[in-house]
Amino acid sequence: MGNKTDPAHIRSIDTWESGGGIELDIVELVGGMTLVVADETVAIYPSVDEFWAEAEDGYESHRTTTLLRETGQPFALTGSA
């Protein structure tokens, strides 16, 4: 088994400089779900449009799930306490 990557499930990959030296990798999957990866955060969005809406207004309510954040907590579901 090699390190072969099958990109059939990936629609696009982009990198965005969000400011302050923070780069985000934006992976849009076939079907619309979007994975955003930064140094200290991995988040899933229902669509790339929801990611850009969060980038515009700053509210994390656009996310479906945060898998990792800088606090070291493993993940938090949107709307959970």
C-alpha positions as CSV (number, residue, x, y, z in Angstrom):
1,M,0.0,0.0,0.0
2,G,1.5,3.3,-1.1
3,N,0.9,6.9,-0.4
4,K,-1.4,7.3,-3.4
5,T,-4.0,10.1,-3.1
6,D,-7.3,9.7,-4.9
7,P,-8.6,13.2,-5.4
8,A,-12.0,12.0,-6.8
9,H,-13.8,13.4,-3.8
10,I,-12.1,16.8,-3.9
11,R,-13.7,19.6,-6.0
12,S,-11.0,22.3,-5.2
13,I,-8.2,23.2,-2.9
14,D,-7.3,26.8,-2.2
15,T,-5.1,28.7,0.3
16,W,-6.1,32.0,1.9
17,E,-4.0,34.4,3.9
18,S,-6.5,35.6,6.5
19,G,-4.1,38.2,8.0
20,G,-1.5,38.2,10.7
21,G,0.5,35.5,8.9
22,I,-2.3,32.9,9.2
23,E,-2.8,30.7,6.2
24,L,-5.8,28.5,5.8
25,D,-6.2,25.6,3.4
26,I,-9.7,25.4,2.0
27,V,-10.7,22.0,0.7
28,E,-14.1,21.9,-1.0
29,L,-15.4,18.4,-1.4
30,V,-17.7,17.0,-4.1
31,G,-21.2,17.4,-2.6
32,G,-20.3,20.8,-1.1
33,M,-18.9,20.1,2.4
34,T,-15.8,22.2,3.0
35,L,-12.8,21.4,5.2
36,V,-10.7,24.3,6.4
37,V,-7.3,23.6,7.9
38,A,-5.1,26.1,9.8
39,D,-2.1,25.7,12.1
40,E,-4.3,25.2,15.2
41,T,-7.8,24.6,13.9
42,V,-9.6,22.1,11.6
43,A,-13.2,23.0,10.9
44,I,-16.0,21.6,8.6
45,Y,-18.5,23.8,6.9
46,P,-21.7,22.8,5.0
47,S,-20.4,24.7,2.0
48,V,-17.5,27.0,0.9
49,D,-20.1,29.9,1.0
50,E,-20.7,29.3,4.7
51,F,-16.9,29.5,5.3
52,W,-16.7,32.8,3.4
53,A,-19.8,34.1,5.4
54,E,-17.9,33.3,8.6
55,A,-14.8,35.1,7.3
56,E,-17.0,38.1,6.6
57,D,-19.0,38.3,9.8
58,G,-16.7,36.5,12.3
59,Y,-19.4,34.3,13.9
60,E,-18.5,30.6,14.2
61,S,-22.2,29.6,13.9
62,H,-21.5,28.9,10.2
63,R,-19.4,25.8,11.1
64,T,-20.7,22.3,11.3
65,T,-17.9,21.0,13.5
66,T,-14.6,22.2,14.9
67,L,-12.3,19.1,15.1
68,L,-9.3,20.8,16.8
69,R,-8.8,24.2,18.2
70,E,-5.9,25.9,19.9
71,T,-7.3,25.3,23.4
72,G,-6.4,21.7,23.0
73,Q,-10.0,20.5,23.2
74,P,-10.6,17.8,20.6
75,F,-13.8,19.2,19.0
76,A,-17.0,21.0,19.6
77,L,-20.3,20.7,17.8
78,T,-21.9,23.9,16.6
79,G,-24.5,25.0,19.2
80,S,-23.2,22.7,21.9
81,A,-22.4,24.1,25.4
